[in-house]
Amino acid sequence: MSANKYANLPDIDTAQDIYETEDVFPSSQTQGDSSDDETVPTRSAIRNKGAETANSQELDVGHLMDAEEASKKFRKAEKKRARPRSHYMYPPSPTHSDSSVDGESSRPMPLSRRLKSLQAELASLESELADPSNHSLQEPTIDPGELLRGLVDVRGRLEKIKQGTEGRGKLVSVVLGQKSGNVLPSGGEALVNANEVNDKPISGDVRDLVEMDKRVAELEKLVGTSTTAVDETSPLPLPLVTQISRIHYQLHALTTPRHIDNISRRLKLLMSDLDRASNAQHTHRRQSQSNANSSDPTTNIKLANDIIPILHRLNPALPQIPHILTRLRTLSALHASAGEFQKTLESLEDEQSRVKESLGELENAVETVEKSLEENRSIVSGNVEGLEKRVDDLFKRLDNLA
């Protein structure tokens, strides 16, 4: 039953297999693809022929690729795989030759490197001189005093060079075109070459910085912050930005018509009040001169008479009032710290009194202990004497019995 059931089914291995192709070598691919397809029979073609003769019923091979097309594609893949690839190799790293060393030695060293090397040599020489176990210093021809003197001289020259080539001195020398690197020692040997400093062109940033510094200095002179005397009695001047903002605000207030109208209106009111006060003062004086025995003036006139001289006194001191206020603020802080110091002193005094009390109690306790020790000593001595007497009596009795 089973043999008859599956007798008419085709064999699954008789279908066309496009992956079973012969291995194609690059040497055999000298001819065209068409000649290779005609001459070389594939295993799939042989199997297809056998399948056609064996069984007329085949599988549906419409969706499969033809054997010739498959062989062409795989042959192209083999050609691409056998194609030689070009590999890039990086050149070997250059080694330091004698010529490069000679070229580097022929180049002049920069000023900063020369200065650092001199400073390093000076530091090593100082460490060698400071080492007492150095055998080279024990030679009779070497004077340590002369060596130290030479070290001090060299250090002074290096400090001069460092001051000239660093910081503000370097900036000024670069801008003004001075040859700050040309420093000749007293012995006549040139330590630094000036051309190394002056060969570099002056950059625009340095010129901008110098121009900005000049403009800030001129602005400080105009505002008045650079000439302000700074000592312990006077506080530090305000920053330039705050002063410029204050001047800008004042100019804005003076150049605005609305503010000028308000200021003029207030001045008129103030002048009228001052006129009234002066008239009241004159009338009061006249009344006081005419009526010496008259009654006392009112409280308002008294207040006006008291305030006006005070205002006249304070008028010349108005510029100094802010400084006085700042000084009073610093003094208030000082007074606060003094109050805290007083509190700490009081606490220390309290602790000292407590310590004294504890010491007194300790002395009393020590005295009582000493008294008790003396009493115990007397009692113990009496007991010992009584014991000795009893022992003597006992020995006497024993002798009598013997």
Secondary structure, DSSP 8 states (H G I E B T S, - for coil): -HHHHTSSS--GGGS--TT------GGG-SS-HHHHHHHS--HHHHHHHHHHHH-S-----TTS--HHHHHHHHHHHHHHHHS--------------HHHHHHHHHS---HHHHHHHHHHHHHHHHHHHH-TT-GGGG-TT--HHHHHHHHHHHHHHHHHHHHHHSHHHHHHHHHHT--TT----TTS---S-THHHHTS---HHHHHHHHHHHHHHHHHHHHTSTT---SSSS-----HHHHHHHHHHHHHHHH-HHHHHHHHHHHHHHHHHHHHHHHHHHHHHHHHHH-TTS----HHHHHHHHHHHHHHHHSTTTTTHHHHHHHHHHHHHHHHHHHHHHHHHHHHHHHHHHHHHHHHHHHHHHHHHHHHHHHHHHHHHHHHHHHHHHHHHHHHHHHHH-
